[in-house]
């Protein structure tokens, strides 16, 4: 079994995890903005997310000889370690629920702000729990000021979203175009009239078209940041958000943040057994075995809930079917790539956390630095916004730059 033991290797894994975990949300957001149903996307994502865990277990988990205190992956599958397995699977369940929530939150709140708030909540709650579970191996005088930076970022993230939403509303209200004015007053119902009725939508879904916008959107592309851009985006995307309240999006985001804050401490308990739930002589779960069980539960919850959402959709999405999902190949390769990025990102985070402490590994929650970059470059977020929004955005990102450095600087070394 390959084990990362030095701080340098742990930090390298954290940086790789930071890049991967900050990129996969941008890929799923891109698909939603192109009209693909999030249920279809998440089903594809779940397949390769599990595949990544299997690949990590079969490679890193099987390299070298098996030892009594650190058995290889296949050896550990036969051991009596169910208490630790249940902790790992509990972590996978809350992560899957958080990821499910964020795929809707991205549409309502935006990629950048969603990642900022969820990551900040994760650090404030999860890092504090991990610090005590890890027997305080991280330097508290460095760690907790970093946590404080993330706490400030939560407030700034909420302020950025509120300010940007006000900017967008002003753009729509100031528009002299008749179509835009009609959209502003009638909301989602007018924007959704691209087909004659729900039967037509269902027919398109059964033929493998995930949303009618693929066939019914031939308007000249508007410049990012304009009212025209917002209108065209609303017509294309699968989740209609214009006219919704700020509270709805933020509620989804805060729910996701609470879920994310619990998965890392649960994984920590699975690999280190701080509560002494294993029988005498049974070795702790190695990180690769724990990640395998963690990903299985994440997969089961994600697949089960999204198949349910196909037939019982939420937030005004059209109903679909498993047959329609199988026929929907538009963007499937991107969804599969997102699952691999997330899977390897989580795996590298846990490998680094086992070496340098899970509290320090939570520095990967600075992933909004990456997500915000993609949000601005790919999606035109914050284009033509107010000066107030720009000031808040820069302040928010500055807090993350400081926080990631501080949390990595608090890295300790786990004793054998």
C-alpha positions, 0 to 999 in steps of 0.5 A: 500500500502506498502511503504519503507520510511527508508534509510536502507530499501532503501539500502537493496532494491538497493542491491537486485536490484544490484544482480538481474540486474547483473545476468539476462544479464548473463543468456541471454548471456549464451543462445546466446552462446549456439546458441539460437536466441536472438529474441526467447530469448527476446520474452520469457524474455518479458513475465515474465518481465511483469509478475514481474510488475503485481505481484509487483502491486498486492502485494506491491501495494495492501497491507493495506488501500488506502489513498488519497495521496497514493492510492492502485493500483486498486484505482489509475487505475481509476484516471485521471493521464494520463500525469504521465502514459505517462512519465512512458510508455516513460521510458519503451520504452527507456528501452526496446530499450536499452535492445534490443540493449544490447542483440546484444552488448553482443555478439560483445563486451562481457558481462563485457564491455557492462555492464560497458559502458552502466551503466556508461553512465546511471549514468553520464547522468541519475543520473545528471538529477535525482539529479535536478528532486529530488530537490537536496535531495542527497548530491552533494559533495558525489554524483558527485565524484561518477558520476566522477568514473563512467565516468572514468569507461566508458573510462576504459571499452572501453580500456578493450574491445579494448585490449581484442579484440587485444589479441583475434586477436593475438591468432587467428593469432598465431595459427598454426592450418589450420582450425583456419588460414582459419577462421581468413582470411575468417571471418564469411562466413567460420564459418557459413558453418555448413549447405549447404544453407539457405533453410536448416537453415529455415527448422531447424527453422521451426522444432523448432531448433533455430540454426543449431549449436545444431545438428552440433557441436560435437568438443571436448571442448577447454580450455577457452582463447585459439584460439580453444575456440574462434573458437568453440564458434563462431560455436555455437553462434547465432550471428557471431562476428569474423571479425567484427569491434570494432566500430560496437560493441561499437556503439551498446553499446553507443546507449543502454547507451543513452537509459538507461540513460533516463528511470529512469528520466522518471520514476521519473517524472511519480511518482513525477510530478515535471513539474506539469502536473497533475490536481489539487487534483489528487495524484501522481502515486505511484511507483507500478502503474507507474511500471505497466504502465512502464512495459506494454510499455516495453513489447509492444515494445519488443514483437513488434520489436522481432516479426519483427526481426523474419522475418526481422533479423539483423546482419546476423542472420537467419530468423525465424517465430512465429511458430518456436519460439513456438516450440523452447523450448531449454533454454526457462526456462532460458529466463523466469527466466531472465525476472523475475530477470530483472522485480523484479530488476527494481521494487526494484530499483524504490522502493528504489529510491522513498524512498532515491532519484532516483540519489542514486538508480542509484548505482545499475548501478554498476551491472557490478560487478556482470556481470563481475563475471558471465562473468569470471566464466561462459564464460571464459572472459579474460582467457589467456589475456595480462597483459595490459588487466588484469590491465585495467580490475582491474582498471575498477572494482575498479572504480565501487567498489568505485562508488557504495559506493559513490552513496549509501552514497549520499542517502537522504530522500524524503519529503512527 
